[in-house]
Each structure stands twice: as structure tokens, then as C-alpha cells.
């Protein structure tokens, strides 16, 4: 059986399902092929389950500090099975929501593994069903990414696994070794420590969160250390062995770390194998389908969005790219050039948008920075959440706002205001002149902008170095 569609989308993650809804909204006949659960990695093994568990861990963390706010809590206990039940119910609700949205816009959902059979042709195989062939005027590939695993390490996922397994553990380990100090590693360290797990993090690069502004990773490393997380940066694991149900990791200096389980959080790789890309003339670069700003691949009428194109491995970037791909596929030219915020859902939260100071200097841009500690902010003190700071990066010559970087309570919400201004290519002075409500965490943006200009009122005056000419 062959069905023809205006647009066929491979994958129903945040790139694929949003693209489908946009295309249907624009009047296209749309099919989405999904081999597993609706929502892709983000909904099922990433963003949503991790945030559900983090919410429980953060509440426990806050209850343990309640005495500082004058609240006496006599007994607190975490029930992992209940945390998992709540998480699973959220996933079921959101999957049903996507299915309902598809039905409301008449998007055809085809369950099974998609394999390209040439330009514009897709064969879908599902267990227990005859193969189904689809043809389409345009195809969007939105198959996402998979957790990277380390070759040669023990393959038992019950002991050495990735976030795919760890978010659905039936029991908690007593000791957890996290390999990788990026976003996933830091979120898991923050999540597991309040639940009573002894956590060790090993990161090969010199600091945690190595791809964000250096000050963010350095600050968060100190916070984790104060909570009892053992951290080894600038090092790697030479060997990993399992004996008697215990995992032993050997470091280059000969020290050993023993754990009950290991979480491998060393990044992700594109999910492009076994798609039959070559039949459509598509080629990959290290597994990624490279695209231009219109999300077009090298083959006409074939687009790639989200993690699979390697431009930005974030769910919200995938959704935005999905909309751009659909607009171009349906004859409405659009480019994807918007700044994309990075968010880390630790507590305190971490958020960043635009250039870091290091990136700006590497481009040869003349910059200065502003810095405002949350310990000076009324709302942060009142809420008992005064860890962190905001940092702004400014082009010293043009005055343009280049980046904003924040660690602190509700940082992932506050960063949206900075994203809007960066999208409009606003100046740091524009940010400094915005009237923010008081008391709010967002006031810290204004203060950090003022500091970059030397006009912040809630900081001591900057010391200006004076150069005295010699005769």
C-alpha cells in the first residue's frame, strides 16, 4: 500500500512533532513516522523525565534547608518508587497530548521503522504488520540523537548505562560514578545527591560544564563540592572493570573509584544509521546531516532538523528548526538565525545565551563584562536563594549586548528576557534601561548590565585604573 503526502517527517521528537503541527496548520497533508514513543528522546528519556525527578530532588534539598527559613521539618523521606510513578504518569500525559494534537490537525501517525527507498520514498516496517510505503513531495528527517557509549567498557546497562537507563532505574545505587561533567552529568549529580546517593564525577576537561562560560562551571563545581560530591576534573578513566557486582574505575595516577553503578554522560551521537540515506543521495559528516540556515540538506526537498543536523543539540532549537524547515518546504523562505539559550536544570539553575567572554575574545571582539552577585539582590535573599550571579558580555566599541550568563534561582526562566534582547540586537544600555519589577530575580540582569557600563547603583563603584604618563 502506498500513500502520498505533501510532507513526510521521520521522528516525533520536539523537532518532528512541532514540524508536523506547523505543516498541518499551513494546510499540508502530513505523515509522521515514529518507531517508539511519541515525543522522542526529550519527552521519554531526556528533558521531561529528568526535570520531573529533579523537581523531587530539589524539594528534598529545600526541605533539608528549611530551618534557615524558620521552618522545622521533623521527618523527611524520599520514596524512589513514588518519584518514578509520578514521572511515568507525566510522560503518559504528554504522549497522549501529542497524539491528540495530531488528531486535531489530521496529522497521520505511522508507527514503525522508517527507511528511505530513494528521493521522496519511505518504507515503514513495524513488527506484526505488512510494510507500508509512503511517498512525499518533501521529507524532513528529525530522528534525533543517541547517548554516546564508550567502546570497550562493560556493556551491562544495569551497571554501566546512560541517561536512557538511569532515568528509569527501579532502585537507586548507594554509590554512583558519573563519567562526564557536562549538562547531563551535572544534572544527575545534583539530582542524586539529595536522594542519599554518594556521587563522584570525573570530567576529562579542566572544569565542569566546559562549553559554557568558564565562570559558570567554576562556580557550580564549588557548589557541588560543598554538598559532598567528589569531583575529578582534568582527568580520565584509564580502565573500568566489574567484579562481584562492583564497578572499579582506575584513574591515570593509579587511584581507584568504586561504585555500584556508572552513568556514562560523555555526549550524544546522531541517530542516522540504518535510515537508507544513501538511497536518496544523502551523505553525512561524522553521522550528522549538515544543513544550511533553511534546514536544507544537499539533496533538494530533503530537510534535517534537531540533533540529527548537529547545529545545536537542544530540544527548543529542534522545534524552532522544525518550523523553519516547514516554512521553506511549503514555499515561505525563512532562515534559522535566532540566538538559542542553554539551560542546565541543576539547583541553582544555570542559563546562558549568546557569546561567552572566551568566545568573544577568540573572535577578536573588544569586550568588557558586567557582574552582579545574587547575594546583593533583595528577592534572592528573601527567597533564601542567594547563590550565584549574572554576567553580561558587551562589545566595548559598539555597545551591543553579546551574551548573558547566569547561575541562580529561576535562571532558566530569567534568561528569556536576555534572549529577546539578543534577538533584537539590543545594546547593553537597552538592557540597563529596562524597568524590571521589584523584587524579582530578573532585576539582576539590569544590575549586571549597569555594571558593564559602570553605572550599577547596587554595587560599590568600580575602581578605575589611572595611567600616569611618564615625562
N, C-alpha and C positions, 0 to 999 in steps of 0.2 A: 504494500500500500504506500503510495506517495502523496504527500500533502505539500502544497506550495504556500509560502508565506512571504510577506514583504520583508520581514526581518526574523532571522533565527538567532537566538542567543544561547551560547553554551556556558552554563553555570548560573546559579541563582543566588550568589552571594551579593554583597552590597553594590557591586558594580553591575551584575547581571539583572537582578530583580528591579533595581531602580531604572535601568535602561529599558526594561520591558514595560514598566508602567509609563515612562515618558513616551515611548514609541506608540503605545496604545492610545495615550492621551492625544497624540498628534494624528491619530486616525489610521495607523498601520495595523496590518494583521500580523500578530506576533506569536512566535513559539519560543518557549524556554525549555532547554533540556537540562535535567538535573539527575545525577546518578545516586545521590544520597539524600540528605535532609535539605529542605528549603532554608535559605539563609546563608549557606556556605560556612566557611571557617569562622567568620566573625560571630555569627549567631550561635553556632554549635560547639566550637572548640577554641574560641578566642575572646573577642571583645565582651560579649554579653555574659557567658558563664564566669569569666574571671572577675567581672565587675560585681556580679551577684555575690560571689564568695568574698571578694574584698569588702563589700558592704558589711557582711557579718564580722569579718576580722577587725574592721575599723571600729564598729560599735563596741566590740570587746575591748579594743585598745582604749577607747574613750572611757568606758566604764572603769577600767583599771586606774584611770587618772582622775576619776570623778571627785576624789577627796579634795583636789586642788580647787574645785569649783564649789566646795561646801556641800557635796552630796555624799552621804555614806551608803555604800553598797555592801551589804553583808555577805552575799554569796553570788558568784557568777560562774557559770559553767557553759562550755561550748559543746554542742551536740552535732558532730560532723554529719551524721546521717540526716538530721533535720536540715542542715545547711545544704546538703546535696539535694534533698527533696524539693526545697524551695527553688533552687537553681533549675532543676529539671522542669518544674512547673512553669517557670518564666520562659524557658526555651519552647515548650509546647505552645504556650500562648502566642509567642511571636511567630512561630512557624505557621500557626493557624491564621494569624493576621496577614501574612504574605499571601497565603492561599486564598483568603477572602478578597484581598485586593486584586489578585489575578482574575478571580471570577467576576468581580465588579467591572473590570475593564476588558473582559473577554480575551484575556491572555491564555493561550493554550500551553498547559504544562505537560511535558513529555518526560516520563521517568525512564532513566536508563543511561548507559554509557554512550556518549557521542563520539563518532569517528568520522572525520571528513572523508568524502569519497571523490573529491575534486572541487573546483570552484563552485560555491553555491549549493553543494550537495552534502547532506549529513545522514549517516546511518546510525540509528539508535538501537542498541541491544539491551534488553532487560531480561533477567532470569525468569523463565517460565512463560515468556511472551515471544511471538514471532518478531523478527527485526522490522523496524519501521523506518522508511526513508522519507526525509524531508528535503525540500528544495526551497531556496530563498533568494530574493534579489540582493540582500545584504546579510552578512554574518558578523556578529560580534562575539569574540572569544573572551570569556570572563571566567576562566577556570581557576584563577587564584594561585595560591602557593601552598607548599607543604613544609612542615618543620624539617630543618636540616638535621641529619643524624651523622654521627662520627664513624667513619669506616674503621672496622677492626675492633670496635668496642663490643662488649656483650650485647646480644640482641634481645634479651628477655625484657619486654616492656614493663613487666611487673616490678622490675628492679631498676632498669635503666630506660627511661622513657622521655617523651617530650610533653609539651603542653597539651597535646591531643589526649594523652592518657591521664596526666596529672589533674586536670580539671574534673575528672570523673572518678578519681580514686574512691574506693569503698571504705578504706581506712586511711588514717594518717600515719606517716612514719615517725619514729622518735627522732631520727637524725636524717637530715636532708642535705645532700650536696647539690648545689646549683652550679652548672658549668655555663658561664656566660653572664656578664653583668650589664647587659643591655636592658631594654624596656621589659621584656618578659621575665628575665632573671630578677630584676629589681622588684617588679610587682609580686612575684611569687615569694621573694624573701620577706617583703612587707606583710604579705598575706599569712604566711605560715608561722612567723614568729609569735604573734599574739595567740595562736592556737596551740602553743606549747611545744612546737617543733624546734629542735636545735638546728640552726641553719648555718651553712658555710657556703660562701660564694667565691668562685675562682674565675677571674677575668684576665685574659691574655694581655689586653691593652693597659696603659698606665692608670686608668681610673674607671669608675663605674659610669654608665651612660656616655660612652666615649664619643658618640656622634651628636651630642647636644653641647650647648655652651659649657666650657670647662668648669665654670663656677657652679653649675647645677649639679654635676656629678660629684664634685669635691664636697659640696655641702651635704648632699644626700648620703654620701659614704659615711660622714661623721654621724649623721642621724641614725643610720642602721647600726653602726658600731656601738653607739650609746644604748641601743636596745638589745645588745648581746649577740648580734650577727657577726660571725667570723668572716673576714674579708681578706682575700689574697688577690691583689692586682699586680699587673706586670709579670704574671707567671702563667704557666700552663700545666696541664696534667700529662705526665710522661707515659703513664700506663694506668689501666683500670682493670681490676680483677674482681671476681666474685668467688667467695669461699664460705661455705656454710650459711648462705643467705645474707652475708655481709659484703658490701662493696668496699673495696680498698683502692684509693687513688694515690699514686706516687707523684710527688712534685719534683722539679729538677734538682732541688737541694737535698733530696733523699727523704724528706718528711712524708708522712702518710696521713691521709684523711680517711677515716672510716665512716660509713653511712649505711643506713638501711635502704635508702633509695637515692637515685641520681636523676635530676632533671637536666636534660640537655637543652640549653636555651642559647644556641650559637647562631641563630638566624633562620631564614627561610629560603626555599628554593622554588622556582616557578613550576607550576603543575602543567607542563606541556607535553609530557611523554605520552605516547600511545593515542594521540589525537588525530593522527594521519595528516599532519600539517603539510608534509611533502607532496601529498596528492593535489593540494591546492596551490602548490608553488611557494609555500611559506617556509622561511628559514628562521632559525633562532640564533641569538647571540648569548652564549652561556645559558641557554634554555629559555631566555626571555624573547618575547616577540616585540621588537623595537617598533615604535610608532612616532609620528610627528605630533605637533600640537593639536591636530584634528583627530587624533587617535587612529589614523590610517596606517595600516601596515604597507609593506612594499607591493602587496597584491591588491588591485582595485576591488572595492566593495567588501573588503575584509578588514575589520577593526579589532583592536585589542584594548581592553580596559582593566584597571586594577593591578594587583600584584603581578599578573602574568606579563605585563609590559615593562616591569622593573623601574618605572619612573618614581614611584612613591608607594611603598608598601603599607598603606593605611586605608582603612575602610571608607572614611569620608572622602578621600581622594578618589577611590574607586567609584563611588556614587557620582561624584562631580564629573569624572571622566565618562561615565556611562551616559550622562545627559548630553555631553559634548559629542560623543560618538553618534548618538541617535540623531541629534540635530544635523550633523554633517551627512549622515546616511540618508536622511529624508530631505536633503536639499536646502538646508538652512545653515550656511557656513558659520562655524564658531571655533575658537581656539581655547585650549586649556592653558591658562597662564596665571591663574589666581594663586596667591600665597596659601600654603597648606599648613595649618598648625599641627605640631606634635604634642601629644598629651601622654603623660605617664600617671596611671591611677594608683599611685602609692599614697600614703598619708604621712606627711603632707603631699599634696598633688604637685606635679611638675608640668609646666606647659611652655611652649616655645613657638614663635612664628617669625619668619624672616631670617636674615643672616645673623650668624653668631659673630662675635668680635673677631674670632680667629678666621672665619671665612671672609669677612670684610677686609681684613688686613692682607689675606692671601691674594685678594683681587686688586690690591694696591689702593684701596679707598682710604681717604683721610677720615679717621673717625675719632669720636670721643664717646664715652659711655656715662650713663647715669645709674645710680644705685640707691635703692631705698629699702632699708631693713623693715620687716613687718613688726619687729619689736617696738617700732615707733608709731604704729598705727592703732588708733583707738578701737576699731572693730576687732582687730586681731587680738588685742589684749582682753577685751570684753568677752570674746568667744573662747578664750584660753587656747588660741591657735596662733601663737606669735613666732613660730619657727619659719624662717625663710626670708625671701627678699624679691624685689623686682629689679631687673636690669634692662636698660634701654641702650640701643646702639644707634648712633646718629652720624650722618655724613657731616663732617665738620665744615665743609665748604658750602654745600647746597642746603643744609639743614634738614634733609629728608630723613624720615624715620626708616631705619633699615631693619631693625629687629627688636623684639621684646622677649625676654626670657624670665620665667618666674618659678619659684618654688614656694608653696604656701597653700593654706586652706582655700578650697574652691578655685584653684589656679586654672583648672581646665574649663571653667565657666568664664572667668575673668578674661582669659586670653582672647575671647571672641571680639571684644572691643578693639584690641590691638590689631586683630586680623582685618577688621573693617577698614581701619585707617591705613594699613599697609596696602590693602587692595585699591584704595583711592590715592595711593602715593602721597599721603599726607606728610607734613613736616612734624618734627618733634614739638615745635611750638604749637601746632594744632592740637596735639595731644595734651600739652600742658595747659591749654586754654579751655578744654572740655570741662563742664561742670558735672562732677560725679556726686551722687547722693552721699550724705554723711549720716551715720557711719557705715561704710562698706569696705570690703576688701579691694574693690576696684579703684578706690582713691589712691592706692599705691602706684597705679600706672601714672597718674598725674604727677605724683611726687617724684617718681624716677625720671620722668620727662623733665621736670623742673630742675632736677639735679644735673642732668646733661647740659642744661642751659646755664647752670649756675644761679638759678632763681628759686630753688626749693626753699620753702619757708619753714618746714618742719624738720630741717636738718641744720646743724651748725654750718656757718659759711665755709665754702671751700677755701682751702689755703692756696693762694696763687704764687707760684714760684716767680720771683722777680730776678731778671738778669741784669746785672750792672755791667755796663761797658767799661772795659779797661782802657786807660789812656794810651 
